[in-house]
Amino acid sequence: MTDFAKTKAAFTIPDGMIYLDGNSLGPLPRAARDAVTNTLQNEWGEMLITGWNRAGWMDQPKQVGDRIARIIGAPSGHVVVGDTLSIKVYQALASALALRPDRKVILSDSGNFPSDLYMAQGLIETLNAGRELKVVAPEEVADHIDETVAVTLITEVDYRTGRRHNMADLTQRAHAAGALTIWDLAHSAGAVDLDLAGCQADFAVGCTYKYLNGGPGSPAFIYVAPQYANNIRPALAGWLGHRAPFDFDLDYHAASGIDRLRVGTPPVIAMASLSAALDIWDNVDIAALRQRSIDLTDQFIQGIEATCPDLTLVSPRDPQHRGSQVSFAFEHGYSAMQACIDHGVVGDFRAPNIMRFGFTPLFIDAGDVEQAIERIAGVMQGRLWDNPKYQTRAAVT
């Protein structure tokens, strides 16, 4: 049984703050301070370049990848960590297209995170091979999977509304049509129950600074199904994806398996923070986490709808179709969110009018949700959002 009181104590949350933005940036794990300090002082400081061997820095991407594999339902040895999510999207998409050279369509949806679409657009222009990015409404994806589609590029949980796609169903439909699948798990990993192996997903990517709490800018991960791991040639043929990088061969020869998806030098300090965060997950049951997420989001929806009639729910009401976030639409959503933050409830805003609240059961409990409802109701009922000081847009919303 997961001890959620223990996991809550493992994080640093400022006094008086109810942090409902772990779906954007997870809070600091207490152990991360010592882990990073150890890397700085005892590894980098004392070992210097010998740390690549003595401290195992070079092996970190795959070791950390195996720890994430358990959380996302992937087989060991098929997840690697490094670089950014956009780079991992680019790698997965280029690899998938090369496996389906006779097909032209990349199918995505309008709920996908824009940077995924940007990477697809950029790759299409680079390849200059008549590829097409087809973007449809989220609920229409299944109807557009046909023999023209090379690959689907779908974010499993919509970053704005929390709407959750049926991964198993869409993957089955894609395979029946001869297409491949790429799943973006940015708002799924650490938030919902995932089974990449059971769903027979082909590729998956995700970040680690949201629900996995790795810290700002912590590295991304990529998964490749076993049947493709030795058959793909990455578009980004990085030095560390070479089978023998320290032979300094002038020609690229891909490493075996998931290692060929490595690109640049491992971010050692960021990996230390991420590893400390993953230690918390060693004693977390994903099914229990998911049930607690459902309970908390249901509680929040009921409380906000009872006290804040000006807010309109845009997340699915059915928890089976919802990730671990709840979003409400409001005309003055930006200023209302700033007022909520000023009163100790931290969520975020997504244009044009969405107030977004994330629920991470590792550090959020029912008491926090009750207090959040009271404070948000105070903001809305008192029209505190009408104060001019809350209406100036910051660079990050």
C-alpha positions as CSV (number, residue, x, y, z in Angstrom):
1,M,0.0,0.0,0.0
2,T,1.3,3.4,-0.9
3,D,1.9,5.8,2.1
4,F,0.8,9.1,0.6
5,A,1.6,10.9,3.9
6,K,5.2,9.8,3.5
7,T,5.4,10.8,-0.1
8,K,4.0,14.2,0.7
9,A,6.7,14.7,3.3
10,A,9.3,14.0,0.7
11,F,8.6,17.3,-1.1
12,T,9.3,21.0,-0.3
13,I,6.1,23.0,-0.6
14,P,6.2,26.6,0.8
15,D,4.0,27.1,3.9
16,G,0.5,28.2,3.1
17,M,0.7,27.2,-0.5
18,I,-1.5,24.7,-2.2
19,Y,0.4,23.7,-5.3
20,L,-1.9,22.6,-8.1
21,D,0.6,23.1,-10.9
22,G,2.6,19.9,-10.8
23,N,1.3,19.2,-14.3
24,S,3.6,22.1,-15.4
25,L,6.5,21.9,-13.0
26,G,6.8,19.4,-10.1
27,P,8.0,20.7,-6.8
28,L,11.5,20.1,-5.3
29,P,12.0,16.6,-3.7
30,R,13.8,17.2,-0.4
31,A,16.4,14.5,-1.3
32,A,17.3,16.3,-4.5
33,R,19.4,18.9,-2.6
34,D,21.7,16.3,-1.2
35,A,21.8,14.3,-4.5
36,V,22.8,17.4,-6.5
37,T,25.3,18.5,-3.8
38,N,26.9,15.0,-3.9
39,T,27.2,15.2,-7.7
40,L,28.7,18.6,-7.5
41,Q,31.1,18.1,-4.6
42,N,32.0,14.5,-4.5
43,E,31.7,13.5,-8.1
44,W,32.4,16.5,-10.3
45,G,34.5,18.3,-7.6
46,E,36.6,15.3,-6.6
47,M,36.6,13.0,-9.6
48,L,36.4,15.5,-12.4
49,I,36.5,13.8,-15.8
50,T,37.0,10.4,-14.2
51,G,33.4,10.6,-13.0
52,W,32.3,9.4,-16.4
53,N,33.6,6.0,-15.4
54,R,33.9,6.1,-11.6
55,A,30.5,7.7,-10.9
56,G,28.8,6.0,-13.8
57,W,27.7,9.1,-15.5
58,M,27.9,7.6,-19.0
59,D,25.4,4.8,-18.0
60,Q,22.8,7.2,-16.4
61,P,20.5,7.6,-19.5
62,K,19.7,4.0,-19.7
63,Q,19.6,3.3,-15.9
64,V,17.2,6.2,-15.3
65,G,15.3,5.1,-18.4
66,D,14.7,1.7,-16.8
67,R,13.3,3.4,-13.7
68,I,10.8,5.4,-15.9
69,A,9.9,2.2,-17.8
70,R,8.3,0.8,-14.7
71,I,6.1,3.9,-14.4
72,I,5.0,3.9,-18.0
73,G,4.5,0.1,-18.5
74,A,7.4,-0.4,-20.8
75,P,9.9,-3.3,-20.9
76,S,13.3,-2.8,-19.3
77,G,16.0,-1.8,-21.7
78,H,13.8,0.1,-24.1
79,V,13.7,3.6,-22.6
80,V,16.5,6.1,-22.6
81,V,16.7,9.6,-21.1
82,G,18.4,12.7,-22.5
83,D,17.9,15.9,-24.5
84,T,14.6,17.7,-24.7
85,L,11.1,16.5,-25.4
86,S,11.0,18.3,-28.8
87,I,14.2,16.4,-29.8
88,K,12.7,13.1,-28.8
89,V,9.5,13.9,-30.8
90,Y,11.7,14.6,-33.8
91,Q,13.6,11.4,-33.4
92,A,10.5,9.3,-33.0
93,L,8.7,10.9,-35.9
94,A,11.7,10.6,-38.3
95,S,12.2,7.0,-37.4
96,A,8.5,6.1,-37.8
97,L,8.3,7.8,-41.2
98,A,11.4,5.9,-42.4
99,L,9.6,2.6,-41.4
100,R,6.6,3.6,-43.6
101,P,8.3,5.3,-46.6
102,D,5.3,4.7,-48.9
103,R,2.9,6.7,-46.8
104,K,2.6,10.4,-46.6
105,V,0.3,11.4,-43.7
106,I,1.2,12.2,-40.1
107,L,-2.1,12.3,-38.2
108,S,-2.4,14.4,-35.1
109,D,-5.2,16.4,-33.4
110,S,-5.9,20.0,-32.4
111,G,-5.4,19.1,-28.7
112,N,-1.8,18.1,-29.2
113,F,0.8,20.3,-27.7
114,P,1.9,22.9,-30.3
115,S,5.6,22.1,-30.2
116,D,4.9,18.5,-31.3
117,L,3.1,20.0,-34.3
118,Y,6.0,22.4,-34.9
119,M,8.5,19.5,-34.9
120,A,6.3,17.7,-37.4
121,Q,6.0,20.7,-39.6
122,G,9.8,21.3,-39.5
123,L,10.6,17.7,-40.3
124,I,8.2,17.7,-43.3
125,E,9.9,20.7,-44.7
126,T,13.3,19.2,-44.2
127,L,12.5,15.9,-45.8
128,N,10.7,17.6,-48.7
129,A,9.2,14.3,-49.7
130,G,5.5,15.2,-50.0
131,R,4.6,14.4,-46.4
132,E,1.5,16.0,-44.9
133,L,0.5,16.8,-41.4
134,K,-3.2,16.3,-40.9
135,V,-4.7,17.8,-37.8
136,V,-8.3,16.9,-36.8
137,A,-10.4,17.3,-33.7
138,P,-9.4,15.0,-30.8
139,E,-12.7,13.1,-31.0
140,E,-12.2,12.5,-34.7
141,V,-8.8,10.9,-34.7
142,A,-10.2,7.3,-35.0
143,D,-12.3,8.2,-38.0
144,H,-9.2,9.5,-39.9
145,I,-6.9,6.5,-39.4
146,D,-6.7,4.8,-42.8
147,E,-4.2,3.4,-45.3
148,T,-2.7,6.8,-46.1
149,V,-1.5,7.3,-42.5
150,A,2.2,6.6,-41.8
151,V,2.1,7.5,-38.1
152,T,-0.2,9.0,-35.5
153,L,1.3,11.7,-33.3
154,I,-0.9,12.0,-30.3
155,T,-0.5,13.5,-26.8
156,E,-2.4,11.0,-24.6
157,V,-3.7,13.6,-22.1
158,D,-4.6,17.0,-23.6
159,Y,-2.5,19.7,-22.0
160,R,-5.5,22.2,-21.9
161,T,-8.5,20.2,-20.9
162,G,-7.1,17.0,-19.5
163,R,-9.1,14.9,-22.0
164,R,-7.5,11.4,-22.2
165,H,-7.3,9.4,-25.4
166,N,-7.9,5.7,-25.4
167,M,-4.3,4.5,-26.2
168,A,-5.2,0.9,-26.6
169,D,-8.0,1.5,-29.0
170,L,-6.2,4.0,-31.2
171,T,-3.1,1.9,-31.3
172,Q,-5.1,-1.1,-32.4
173,R,-6.9,1.0,-35.1
174,A,-3.5,2.3,-36.3
175,H,-2.0,-1.1,-36.6
176,A,-5.1,-2.5,-38.3
177,A,-4.5,0.2,-41.0
178,G,-0.8,-0.5,-41.2
179,A,0.2,2.7,-39.4
180,L,2.6,3.3,-36.5
181,T,1.9,5.2,-33.3
182,I,3.8,7.9,-31.3
183,W,2.4,8.7,-27.9
184,D,3.4,11.9,-26.1
185,L,3.2,11.2,-22.4
186,A,4.1,14.6,-21.1
187,H,0.9,14.8,-19.1
188,S,0.6,11.1,-18.5
189,A,3.8,9.7,-17.1
190,G,3.4,9.8,-13.3
191,A,-0.2,10.9,-13.5
192,V,-2.2,8.0,-15.0
193,D,-1.9,4.2,-15.3
194,L,0.1,3.4,-18.5
195,D,0.8,0.1,-20.2
196,L,2.9,0.7,-23.3
197,A,3.8,-2.9,-23.7
198,G,0.2,-4.1,-23.3
199,C,-1.1,-1.5,-25.7
200,Q,1.6,-2.4,-28.2
201,A,2.6,1.2,-28.6
202,D,5.4,1.7,-31.2
203,F,7.0,4.9,-29.8
204,A,6.5,7.1,-26.8
205,V,8.1,10.2,-25.5
206,G,7.7,12.4,-22.5
207,C,9.3,14.9,-20.1
208,T,10.3,14.5,-16.5
209,Y,9.8,17.9,-15.0
210,K,6.1,17.6,-14.5
211,Y,4.6,14.7,-12.6
212,L,8.0,13.0,-12.3
213,N,9.4,16.0,-10.4
214,G,12.8,16.0,-12.0
215,G,13.3,19.8,-11.9
216,P,13.1,22.7,-14.4
217,G,14.6,21.5,-17.7
218,S,15.2,18.0,-16.6
219,P,15.8,15.6,-19.6
220,A,13.1,13.9,-21.7
221,F,12.7,10.2,-22.4
222,I,12.0,8.1,-25.4
223,Y,10.6,4.5,-25.7
224,V,10.9,2.3,-28.8
225,A,9.1,-1.0,-29.0
226,P,11.4,-4.0,-29.0
227,Q,10.6,-5.0,-32.6
228,Y,11.9,-1.7,-33.9
229,A,14.8,-1.0,-31.6
230,N,17.5,-2.4,-33.8
231,N,15.9,-1.4,-37.1
232,I,15.7,2.4,-36.9
233,R,18.3,4.8,-38.0
234,P,17.9,8.1,-36.0
235,A,17.6,11.3,-38.0
236,L,19.9,12.8,-35.3
237,A,22.9,10.5,-35.5
238,G,24.5,11.8,-32.3
239,W,28.0,10.9,-31.0
240,L,26.6,8.9,-28.1
241,G,24.2,7.0,-30.3
242,H,27.3,5.5,-32.1
243,R,28.1,1.9,-31.3
244,A,31.7,2.8,-30.3
245,P,31.8,6.6,-29.6
246,F,35.4,6.5,-28.3
247,D,36.7,4.9,-31.4
248,F,36.1,8.3,-33.0
249,D,35.0,6.7,-36.3
250,L,34.3,9.4,-38.9
251,D,31.3,7.3,-40.1
252,Y,28.2,6.8,-38.1
253,H,27.4,3.2,-37.0
254,A,24.3,3.0,-34.8
255,A,24.5,1.4,-31.4
256,S,22.3,-1.5,-30.7
257,G,18.8,-1.1,-29.3
258,I,17.6,2.0,-27.5
259,D,21.1,3.3,-27.2
260,R,21.0,4.5,-30.8
261,L,18.4,7.1,-29.7
262,R,21.0,8.8,-27.5
263,V,22.2,12.1,-29.0
264,G,24.3,14.4,-26.8
265,T,26.2,14.3,-23.5
266,P,24.1,13.2,-20.5
267,P,23.0,16.2,-18.3
268,V,24.7,14.8,-15.2
269,I,23.5,17.3,-12.6
270,A,19.9,17.2,-13.9
271,M,20.1,13.4,-13.8
272,A,21.0,13.6,-10.1
273,S,17.9,15.6,-9.3
274,L,15.7,13.3,-11.4
275,S,17.1,10.2,-9.8
276,A,16.3,11.5,-6.4
277,A,12.8,12.2,-7.5
278,L,12.4,8.7,-8.9
279,D,13.5,7.3,-5.6
280,I,10.1,8.4,-4.3
281,W,8.4,6.2,-7.0
282,D,10.1,3.0,-5.8
283,N,7.3,2.6,-3.1
284,V,4.4,4.0,-5.2
285,D,1.7,1.7,-6.6
286,I,0.5,3.2,-9.8
287,A,-3.0,1.8,-9.5
288,A,-3.4,3.4,-6.0
289,L,-2.0,6.7,-7.3
290,R,-4.5,6.7,-10.2
291,Q,-7.5,6.0,-7.8
292,R,-6.4,8.8,-5.5
293,S,-6.1,11.1,-8.5
294,I,-9.7,10.3,-9.5
295,D,-10.9,10.9,-5.9
296,L,-9.2,14.3,-5.7
297,T,-10.2,15.6,-9.1
298,D,-13.8,14.5,-8.5
299,Q,-13.8,16.3,-5.1
300,F,-12.4,19.4,-6.8
301,I,-15.0,19.5,-9.6
302,Q,-17.9,19.0,-7.2
303,G,-16.6,21.7,-4.9
304,I,-15.9,24.3,-7.5
305,E,-19.2,23.8,-9.4
306,A,-21.0,24.2,-6.1
307,T,-19.3,27.5,-5.2
308,C,-18.1,29.1,-8.4
309,P,-21.0,29.2,-11.0
310,D,-19.0,31.5,-13.3
311,L,-16.5,28.8,-14.0
312,T,-17.4,26.3,-16.7
313,L,-15.9,22.8,-16.6
314,V,-14.0,21.9,-19.8
315,S,-12.4,18.7,-18.6
316,P,-14.3,15.4,-19.1
317,R,-16.6,14.7,-16.2
318,D,-16.0,11.0,-16.5
319,P,-12.7,10.3,-14.7
320,Q,-11.9,7.4,-17.1
321,H,-11.7,10.0,-19.9
322,R,-9.6,12.5,-17.8
323,G,-6.0,12.8,-16.8
324,S,-4.9,14.1,-13.5
325,Q,-5.9,17.7,-14.1
326,V,-9.1,19.8,-14.1
327,S,-9.7,22.8,-16.3
328,F,-12.3,25.5,-16.1
329,A,-13.1,28.2,-18.7
330,F,-13.7,31.8,-17.6
331,E,-13.7,35.0,-19.5
332,H,-11.2,36.6,-17.1
333,G,-9.2,33.4,-16.6
334,Y,-5.8,34.9,-16.6
335,S,-6.5,37.6,-14.0
336,A,-8.5,35.1,-11.9
337,M,-5.6,32.7,-11.8
338,Q,-3.3,35.4,-10.7
339,A,-5.6,36.3,-7.9
340,C,-5.8,32.6,-6.9
341,I,-2.0,32.4,-6.9
342,D,-1.8,35.5,-4.8
343,H,-4.2,33.8,-2.3
344,G,-2.1,30.6,-2.1
345,V,-3.6,28.4,-4.7
346,V,-1.1,27.9,-7.6
347,G,-2.5,26.7,-10.9
348,D,-1.8,28.2,-14.3
349,F,-3.6,29.7,-17.4
350,R,-3.8,28.4,-20.9
351,A,-5.1,30.7,-23.7
352,P,-7.6,31.7,-24.5
353,N,-9.6,31.3,-21.3
354,I,-8.6,28.2,-19.4
355,M,-7.8,28.0,-15.7
356,R,-5.8,24.8,-15.2
357,F,-5.3,22.8,-12.0
358,G,-3.1,19.8,-11.7
359,F,-3.4,17.1,-9.1
360,T,-0.4,15.1,-7.9
361,P,-1.4,12.6,-5.2
362,L,2.3,12.3,-4.1
363,F,1.9,15.7,-2.4
364,I,-1.8,16.7,-2.7
365,D,-4.5,15.3,-0.3
366,A,-8.2,15.9,0.3
367,G,-7.5,18.6,2.9
368,D,-5.5,20.5,0.4
369,V,-8.4,20.2,-2.1
370,E,-10.9,21.5,0.4
371,Q,-8.8,24.5,1.2
372,A,-8.2,25.2,-2.5
373,I,-12.0,25.2,-3.1
374,E,-12.5,27.7,-0.3
375,R,-9.8,30.0,-1.5
376,I,-10.9,29.9,-5.2
377,A,-14.5,30.5,-4.1
378,G,-13.3,33.6,-2.2
379,V,-11.6,34.9,-5.3
380,M,-14.5,34.3,-7.6
381,Q,-17.3,35.4,-5.2
382,G,-15.4,38.5,-4.2
383,R,-14.5,39.4,-7.8
384,L,-10.9,39.7,-6.7
385,W,-9.8,39.0,-10.3
386,D,-11.1,42.5,-11.3
387,N,-8.2,44.1,-9.5
388,P,-5.9,45.7,-12.2
389,K,-2.8,44.3,-10.6
390,Y,-3.8,40.8,-11.8
391,Q,-4.4,41.8,-15.4
392,T,-0.8,42.4,-16.7
393,R,0.4,39.4,-18.6
394,A,3.7,37.9,-17.5
395,A,6.0,36.0,-20.0
396,V,5.0,32.6,-18.6
397,T,1.3,32.1,-17.9
